[in-house]
Amino acid sequence: MKKLFSFSLLLVFSFFFMSCEKEETVTVLPETEAKMDRSFDFNSDDIDEKASYTLDADETQLVLENKILEVSFSPARQDGKDAIFFEIYEADLANGYVGKYKVQSLPDPASGPAKTTYYHYMNSGSGSVLLSGGNTIDGEFEITSFDYETQLASGKFTVVMKDVTDPTRYNANLADARKCDVTVTGEFTNLILVKP
């Protein structure tokens, strides 16, 4: 009887330890993909200047901090390239983040929740910046899907700035500056939401 009891106890402990050693499943997140296209359509010339970028995960960010969702698309090598940033107050976000967010613009920046900043970098240390609080901008930032378990978001954006001073040139005399329409579009998938 003692042998049977000892053997039973040994089986129970073996089963217990084996069940504790189950491998934990590790969730592998899909890679972030982001793409941005920009065009300058010069009003006085029949010239279009276009650029397309594929951005790495470290060149895109989706951060919710201090009750503001900050989204950035900014190439690591900036010379001659473009970047765009969006800020949306958490109170203006749709439940579950999925939604369309109109960009802010003059004459009424409060007309849209998405504060927008666009940069065109000419060379190291210089460039042009267009802000939604100081320019007429049309467009929207959209989150098309958000997965609560993985915290991954996908979406797209379109921003159009009409009749702005040529971002590719510095001109001290704005009256003589060349004008153009700037269009920036992009899409992203599997951009992870960071909450520091």
N, C-alpha and C positions, 0 to 999 in steps of 0.2 A: 504494500500500500504506500509506503514511504517512497518507493521508487516511482510509482505512478504519479504521486503528488509532485515530486521533484521534477519529473519529466513534464508534467502539465505546466508547472511554473516556468520551466525553461522555455516551453513553447510560447507561453503568454508574453514573456519578456522579449523573446526573439521577434515575435509579431509586432510588439510595441515599438521596438527599435527600428525594425524595417519600415514601419509606417511613418516614422519620424524622419527617415532619410529619403523621402520622396523628393525628386528633383523639382525645384521651382521653375515654372515656365517664365522665360524672359521675353517680354514683348519687344520685338524689333520694329522700330518706327520706320516708315517709308521716308525716302530722301525728300528734302525740300526742293521744289522746282519753282523758279521765278523767271519771268521774262518781261522786258520793258522795251517799248518802241517809242521813238521820239521823232517828230518831223517839224522843220521850220519851213513855212510857206511864205516866201517874201512877197509882199504886196506890190512893190514897184517893179519887180523882175519876175520873169517866168522861171524862177529857181526854187527848187525844193531841196532841202538838205535833210537826209534821214539817217537814223542810227537805230540799231537793235542791240539789246544786251541780254545775255543769259546770266543770271545772278546766282552765285553760290549761297549756301545757307548762312555763311557769315556776312554776307552782303545784304541780308534782309532781316528785319526784326519785327516782332509783334509782341509788345510789352504792355502789360496793364500795371501801372504804378501811380500812386498818388491820385487815384480815381480818374486817370486819363489813359485811354488806349492809344499807344504810339505805334505807328507803322512806318517802317522806313525801307526804301529801296535805293541803295547807294553803292556803286561799284568801288572796289578797293583801290583800283588805279583810276584816279579821277580826271587826269588831264584830257580835255576835249570831250568829256562825258557828262552825263546828267544824273541827277538824283531827285527823288521826290519823297516827301514826308507828309503823313496825315496824323492829326491828333483829334480824338473824339472823347468828350467827357463820358465817363461811365454811365451817368444818368441819362445820356442820349442814346445809349446802346440798346438795341432790341434784346428782348429776352432770348438767351441762347446765342447772341451775337449775330445771327444770320439776319441780314437786312441790307438795304441800300441807304447810303449816307451822302446827301447832297453836299458838295463842297461850298465853303463860305466864299463870298464875293462882295465886292463893292457894287452898289452903293449901300447895301445892308448886310454886313458880314454875319449878323445873327440869323440870316435866312437859311443857313445850312449848318449842320452839326460838325462837319469835317473841315477843321482848319488845315490849310494846305500850304506847303512851302516847296517851291521848285528851284533847283540850282542847275546852272550850266557852268561847268568848270572850264576856264580857258587854259590855264596852266597853273602850276603850283602857286597857291596863295591868292589867286584872283579868279573872278568869275562873276556871274550875274545871278541875282536872286529875285524871285517873284513871290510875293506873299498874298494869301487870300484876303488879308485885312487891308491891302493897299492896291489891289488890282481887280479888274473884272475877269472872273474865272468861271467857266461853266464845267459841269461834270459831276461825277459821283464816284465814291469808293463803295464797293459791295463785298460783303462776306457771303458767299453762296452756300458754304457748309462749315459746320463746326462739330467736332467729335469730343464730347465731354470726357470720355475715358482717356483718350490719347492727348487731348488738348491741341489737336491739329485743326488748322483753318485753311480754307481755300477761298479764292475770290478773284476779283478783277477791279480795274479802275480805268477811268477815262477823264482826262483833264484837258480843257481847251482854253487857251489864253489868246484873245484876238488883239491885233494891232498893238503889239508891244515892241519896245525898242530891241533891236537885234541883240540877242544874248551872246553872240559870238564875237562882238567887237566892243571895245571901250570907246565911247565918244563923249567928250566933255560938253559938246554943243548938242543938246538933245533935239533942237529944232532941225538939225541936219541929219539926225540919226536915221538909219534905214529901219523900216518897220516890218514885222512879220507876225504870222499867226503860229503859235506853238501848240502842238498836240502831243500829249503823252498818254500812252495806253499801256496796260500791263495786266498780267495774270499771275497767280501764284497757287501752288498746291502744297499741302502738308507743311504749312508754316506753323511752328509750335508757339503757343501762347506762353509767355514767361510772366510769372507773377513774383517779382523779387520780394 
